[in-house]
């Protein structure tokens, strides 16, 4: 399952465009962030320009997605105006057989989770490299923290078994999210109990959010050599 860079980009595009095909006229759509989700944003814009879609409103998960969607002509709105989203298209860093995912490799996990929790349907678009038998096998778990007291969060995360790296820019300064927080990338290895870890992270003051998206995904579009598969959560 090794793909050349050009092949990977084609798979990302295929998955995202299959997801974008599910968007219907007259709906509010969450616009995810990342190298796969961007193809969905572009396809939605193309469908609007072609007249295949009408009266769609987008809610972007990041400032950069907001800028791109606006430049492409997608009408935008807010959660205050539309607190219930019909469908959100987003990428993921890792997907397990339950369709639980790790997100946040791009640093937008807080806003992405706000949008996901407000969505009737969360459709994750990925290429087959992101599939995993157990979360944590392939991806670090991003944890968004307040800059104040961040060192104490490192110690807490290490006590839970993580190897922790503060995400930094090329000049060594801390990566800062759209909300002004920092990201700690945590390597736990394969997670035996993601729900218990999520509860331990949520209980800690100073941890703003984490990249475990549990019980939120309704469908996953997976692109591979054999085409695009649509996986549906079985509750």
Secondary structure in CASP SS format (residue, H / E / C, confidence):
PFRMAT SS
TARGET T0000
AUTHOR 0000-0000-0000
METHOD secondary structure of the structure
MODEL  1
X C 1.00
X C 1.00
X C 1.00
X C 1.00
X H 1.00
X H 1.00
X H 1.00
X H 1.00
X H 1.00
X H 1.00
X H 1.00
X H 1.00
X H 1.00
X H 1.00
X H 1.00
X H 1.00
X H 1.00
X H 1.00
X H 1.00
X H 1.00
X C 1.00
X C 1.00
X C 1.00
X C 1.00
X C 1.00
X C 1.00
X C 1.00
X E 1.00
X E 1.00
X E 1.00
X E 1.00
X C 1.00
X C 1.00
X C 1.00
X C 1.00
X C 1.00
X H 1.00
X H 1.00
X H 1.00
X H 1.00
X H 1.00
X H 1.00
X H 1.00
X H 1.00
X H 1.00
X H 1.00
X H 1.00
X H 1.00
X H 1.00
X H 1.00
X C 1.00
X C 1.00
X C 1.00
X C 1.00
X C 1.00
X C 1.00
X E 1.00
X E 1.00
X E 1.00
X E 1.00
X C 1.00
X C 1.00
X H 1.00
X H 1.00
X H 1.00
X H 1.00
X H 1.00
X H 1.00
X H 1.00
X H 1.00
X H 1.00
X C 1.00
X C 1.00
X C 1.00
X C 1.00
X E 1.00
X C 1.00
X C 1.00
X C 1.00
X C 1.00
X C 1.00
X C 1.00
X C 1.00
X C 1.00
X E 1.00
X E 1.00
X E 1.00
X E 1.00
X E 1.00
X E 1.00
X C 1.00
X C 1.00
X C 1.00
X E 1.00
X E 1.00
X C 1.00
X C 1.00
X C 1.00
X C 1.00
X C 1.00
X E 1.00
X E 1.00
X C 1.00
X C 1.00
X C 1.00
X C 1.00
X C 1.00
X C 1.00
X H 1.00
X H 1.00
X H 1.00
X H 1.00
X H 1.00
X H 1.00
X H 1.00
X H 1.00
X H 1.00
X C 1.00
X E 1.00
X E 1.00
X E 1.00
X E 1.00
X E 1.00
X E 1.00
X E 1.00
X E 1.00
X E 1.00
X H 1.00
X H 1.00
X H 1.00
X E 1.00
X C 1.00
X C 1.00
X C 1.00
X C 1.00
X C 1.00
X C 1.00
X C 1.00
X C 1.00
X C 1.00
X E 1.00
X E 1.00
X E 1.00
X E 1.00
X E 1.00
X C 1.00
X C 1.00
X C 1.00
X C 1.00
X H 1.00
X H 1.00
X H 1.00
X H 1.00
X H 1.00
X H 1.00
X H 1.00
X H 1.00
X H 1.00
X H 1.00
X C 1.00
X C 1.00
X C 1.00
X E 1.00
X E 1.00
X E 1.00
X E 1.00
X C 1.00
X E 1.00
X C 1.00
X C 1.00
X C 1.00
X C 1.00
X C 1.00
X E 1.00
X C 1.00
X E 1.00
X C 1.00
X C 1.00
X C 1.00
X C 1.00
X C 1.00
X E 1.00
X E 1.00
X E 1.00
X E 1.00
X E 1.00
X E 1.00
X C 1.00
X C 1.00
X C 1.00
X C 1.00
X C 1.00
X C 1.00
X H 1.00
X H 1.00
X H 1.00
X H 1.00
X H 1.00
X H 1.00
X H 1.00
X H 1.00
X H 1.00
X C 1.00
X C 1.00
X C 1.00
X C 1.00
X E 1.00
X E 1.00
X E 1.00
X E 1.00
X C 1.00
X E 1.00
X E 1.00
X C 1.00
X C 1.00
X C 1.00
X C 1.00
X C 1.00
X E 1.00
X E 1.00
X E 1.00
X E 1.00
X E 1.00
X E 1.00
X C 1.00
X C 1.00
X E 1.00
X E 1.00
X E 1.00
X E 1.00
X E 1.00
X E 1.00
X C 1.00
X C 1.00
X C 1.00
END
